[in-house]
Amino acid sequence: MKDQALSGVRVLDLTWYISGPYCTKLLADYGAEVLKVERPGEGDPTRKMGPFFKDDPHPEKSGLFLYLNTNKKGITLNLKSSWGKDVIKELVKDVDILVESFSPGVMERLGLSYEDLEKINPRLVFTSISNFGQFGPYRDYKASELIIYGMGGAMNEEGLPDREPLKKATGTPVLFSTGNMAALAVMIALYQARVDGTGQQIDFSLMEAQMESVDRRMSCLVAYAYNNEITNRSDVRARPVYPVGTYPCKDGWWGMNAMGVQWHTVGKMMGMPELIDDPRWNNMIVQTTPGHREEFMAIFIPWCLEHTKEECVGAAQMAQANCSPMSTMEEVVNDPHLRERGFWAEIDHPFTGKLTYPGRPFLAKDMPWLIRRPAPLLGQHNEEVYCGKLRYSKKDLVKLKETGCI
């Protein structure tokens, strides 16, 4: 097989949790040689986070860790030891990229700041991922997905007007999107380093990354920036427009948006052409008239309940209406479209056997995505790196383990 797009690119991964590991995973999956450094005895905190294979909370069976660290090699190293700092400086000589996600100031206190490492490798792309960036009033604030999301304004737009703001998006979308954007920033900086021969530090903030998101945020930010307009939460219970939203059907739920100029698609979809010109519902003015929604729903909901998700969506698509099934995770994994396009990847791991993972983020014939190895076991490549690359003896390796250095 031909080389991958990032074959030959070397990355030193000092990240943990989600954003940093996802950034380096994207680089590794497209061919970069990524060396992940973990804390001795404990490893990355995601090793303690589920879901776990067969609900066994084992550090080598965390689905989150296994997904975030494909194609990486892994070593353990105590960065607080003087020897550990020397190892990092030795490894930095031969890498193109270093990615770290410690709190601001930690790398400086370790003597491993960009200014320290730039002297060793002037072409180094040094990427720092933190909650609020390396400087500013919030630099040392602790944060979580929920805190970042709330401070970014998106939560204030969600929920009922007479209740507290809500985080509509579950999980950790901000952390994953930050990793995605950080990988883009790294590649831009790497390109510049190869053009002019100089590296740089990238200061990547979770707060700023999510501020660039279009997740209900950008239009509201622009509205305030341009017009000093402060948007407010609206009461979805009182919205008369229809059919807009999620509706029950024979085997679950589905959603559609066919208001206004899309109204004609509803009659076609339901096989009721008489609805198209019905004066009670055929324009936006009457669609926002109180009481008309209930009349329509008395017809629409029974139609939905007589059909499956597949039938509802099929009819809506034939009528060219905007629609979607509300798929369960089981349905997503077995979706025939995703399977035909080869989205899923089967990866064999010594502690879990073969499992199905989300695969490549896009298709590109001349830029292949490839699984070369599963996520590393804790300290799996210690001997290869320390005895092979750095030329320590196996006796040295034993002593380093006994003293907690690895």
Secondary structure, 3 states (H helix, E strand, C coil): CCCCCCCCCEEEEECCCCHHHHHHHHHHHCCCEEEEEECCCCCCHHHHCCCEHHHCCCCCCEHHHHHHCCCEEEEECCCCCHHHHHHHHHHHCCCCEEEECCCCCHHHHCCCCHHHHHCCCCCCEEEEEECCCCCCCCCCCCCCHHHHHHHCCCHHHCCCCCCCCCCCCCCCHHHHHHHHHHHHHHHHHHHHHHHHCCCEEEEEEHHHHHHCCCCCCHHHHHHHHHHCCCCCCCCHHHCCCCCEEEEEECCEEEEEECCHHHHHHHHHHHCCHHHCCCCCCCCHHHHCCCCHHHHHHHHHHHHHHCCCHHHHHHHHHHCCCEEEECCCHHHHHCCHHHHHCCCEEEEEECCCEEEEEECCCCCCCCCCCCCCCCCCCCCCCHHHHHHHHCCCCHHHHHHHHHCCCC
